[in-house]
Structures are given as structure tokens and as C-alpha cells.
Amino acid sequence: MDDRPRCETQSTPGNADTNIYWWAYPSRIVLFVHFPIFVLCAYLGESAYAVYKHSTKFFSGEIVIVGAIALAMFALASMIFEPVRAQSASEARIDVRAVDRAVNVLFALVLGAYAIFMFPLLFKPQLLIDLMQGSTTAMYDLRTTLNRIPGVTSFVAVESLLAVIILNYRLLTGAALPAHYRILFFVVMFACVMRAWLWSERLAVIELALAMVVTLYAKANVEKSTRTIDLKPLAPLLGLVGLLAVFSLGEYFRSWQYYQNVFPGSFFEFIVIRFSGYYATALNNGALLVENGPLYEPVMTAHWYHSFPLWQFIDPTRSAEGFDVMAYLEAYLNPEFNNTSGILMPLFDYGYFLGVLFCAGLGAISGRLFAGFARGELLGMLFYPLWFTGVVELLRVFYWGHSRFFPVILATLAVAAYFRAHAVDKTLPQQQLALPSASRT
């Protein structure tokens, strides 16, 4: 019998007192953030791309037109499913013991994977000291030292799902979050930051932070006091500042140790040029691939598809890594900037017509998941904050098809099914459902 105190919240009729901030809508991210960047990168001349050692500008002509259509179709399809306001839902509470079991398993998977990943550092702590002191070789030594076991250390990726469940714990169960879960989650966050630093994997911090921000801050209380200054509508701007800070820290240990001796400007100038180039080079890299496609196979949109052992039995010569992007970049552009743009990869895999339809389908999925999130539906509540990273990164990488996201998809579907099987009769209070942050008071 669970004897933890439960926090009861009285239900309120309807939910006219709630709203959703504009930046949580996938269609609005595409229209108001991605589209201007897309147009700006298309407008840049070859001299601008030469700064990033791109000898040719491939991102032009019909590729720009079709890419813009793909963005528009993504936004339009998403808009069809997006609700205007958060709404009440009929989801039932989940048995607290079931949620605890799921959380315990996720903690074991994530922390176990991190322990395996970082275990070699116990025997080579000098690598950490060298990295902090600005060694130009420490980063590469760490790459060969840290453990990366496919299918095992990949479980670190479910830390974002764990974060969503932890932050929604009271909403899901009606019980207070146990203190030891809070401590363990701080350990996970610290491990995530260490992974981003040691492996030069900034995306690890981004995907965890975005999942937490959407879960905590996407929904707004319209009736709050006008005396309170609400900075949440400015979340993209604040997020950009935070991203630039994380990026700067990572680049200091990653690239600056090499470039500081050859770059004529300051570290700040170096960061601005390098940061702004990530989107331009990603789109130019993607355009290069589109010019050499289509392949009519889910090569870049389903990277995990190539890792299935089945293919090795059917065709032993088939590469488990899929398409060799680096060979193209080494031959035509700059392999140092190896992102390939998420919005252009469907065009490379399936051609213009099918690629645009594929983007529309992604938009529809994004809009439907967002609708479930806004209404407090279980799958939307758990999955949309994780899916949102792919929306934010749409111009830079095709996040949803990456092998790092595949275990997250499987784990989220499994957890959602498990929670549904252990739902109790009592429904979620509408006030909590519409405004998760209220449950923390």
C-alpha cells in the first residue's frame, strides 16, 4: 500500500484559463524561425560559404524552391492538427507503483549506460586534466578511450523520456516525487553535461534541455497577475543565448585549441562565425546530396534502418553505417561541417515529389503529437517534448531518423502502453492537466 501524501487539485470547468506559448507549436517554429534562416542562407553568396571552406554553393536554384515548398508543407500539415488552446482530457491517473517501476528501470538503464561509457576514465584521469588545460589531442584520445557499445550505451538517450516522467510525476500519479528520484535525476543531468563535454556531443544537452523546457513551460496561465513579467514568450531568444553559451564552451575545448593559433580574430569572433555557419553549411551539404540523389531508400531519414543485423545476412557487403556522407564532403565541400539538413534529406532519399509528401507527413505527425500534448493525452504528454528536438533541429539534421532517437521511440511507446495498462479510475484534474507547473505548488 503506497502511503505517500497525495496532492489533490480541484477540477475546474473547461480550461479557458490556459494557453500555449507560440514557440511550442511546430508550425510556428518552422514559419517564424526556420523559414527566415532558410531564406537568408539561400541569399548568401559563394563568398560567404567560402568562409567555411565551401568551394561551391549547391544551395541554390530548384533545390531552394523545393526545399521551401517542403518547409511550407510541413507547417501546413502541422497546422491542420494543432489546437489553439490546451483542452481537458479523459486520461486516467497511473498507479504510482507502476510509474515507480518504470522510473526505476529507466534510471537503471541510463545510469548503467553512463557507468559503462565513463568507466575507462577511472584508469586514465589524466585525460580530463589534459582536456581542461587545453590539450589539442585530449579530445581525440577520449574518443578512443570512452566506451561506446551499440545497443548498450545507446540507452543514455532515454534520459529525456526519464526527465519528462520525473517532471510529470505528480500529474501522472497524484503523489509527490520521492526525494531520491530528485537526487538521481541531478546525477543524470550531471552525467549528460559530462558526456557533452567529453564526447563533444552538444546535442545531448540540447535534447534533454528542450524536453524539460517544453514539459515545464510550454503551457501558460492567461489569468495570471499583470504585475508579473512573463519571459516565457521570449523562450527562443533566451534559448538562443543559452545555446550560444553551451556552443562556446564546447568549441573552446573542441576547436579553439587548434584555431587560436591560426585564426586572426578573437574567440568571440570565432564563435559567431562558426555558430552562424552551422545552418548554412548544413543546407549546402544537404543540397550537394540532393544533387546526387535520389536514392529511393530511407538512407538518411532512417539511419537506424541500416544497423539491423538482418541486412548483414542478406548482403554481407552492405555497410552498417549506411550512406558515406563524409566521402562526398571530402570530395566537394568541408568534412569539418558534416550536418546535412533535416528538411532536405527526404528529398535526397525519395526525390522531390515523394520527399515533399514525406515532409508533409512529418508535419502531420508533429501537429498530432502537439495536439495530444496540449490536451494532456498520455502519449502526447510523454512523446511530444522528445519529438520537439527534431522540430527545432529541422534545418540542421534529420533528428528523428537518427539511431540515437530510435531507442527513445521504442521506450516511449513501451512506457505509454505500460502506463495505460496500469491506469486507475480517477481522472486527471483538468487544472493540473492544463497547467503542469501548478502541480508543483
Secondary structure, DSSP 4 states (H G I P E B T S, - for coil): -----B------SS-TTEEE-GGG-HHHHIIIIIHHHHHHHHH--HHHHHTTT-SS--S-THHHHHHHHHHHHHHHHHHHH--SS-----PEEE-HHHHHHHHHHHHHHHHHHHHHHHGGGGT-THHHHHHHTT-SSHHHHHHHHS---TTTGGGGGGHHHHHHHHHTHHHHHSBPPPHHHHHHHHHHHHHHHHHHHHTT-HHHHHHHHHHHHHHHHSEEETTS-TTS---GGGHHHHHHHHHHHHHHHHHHHHTHHHHTTT-SS-HHHHHHHHHHHHHHHHHHHHHHHHHT---SS-SSS-GGGGG-HHHHHH-TTS-TT-S-HHHHHHHHS-TTS----TTTHHHHHHHHHHHHHHHHHHHHHHHHHHHHHHTT-HHHHHHHHHHHHHHHTTTT--GGGSTTTHHHHHHHHHHHHHHHHTEEEEEPPHHHHH-GGGGG-
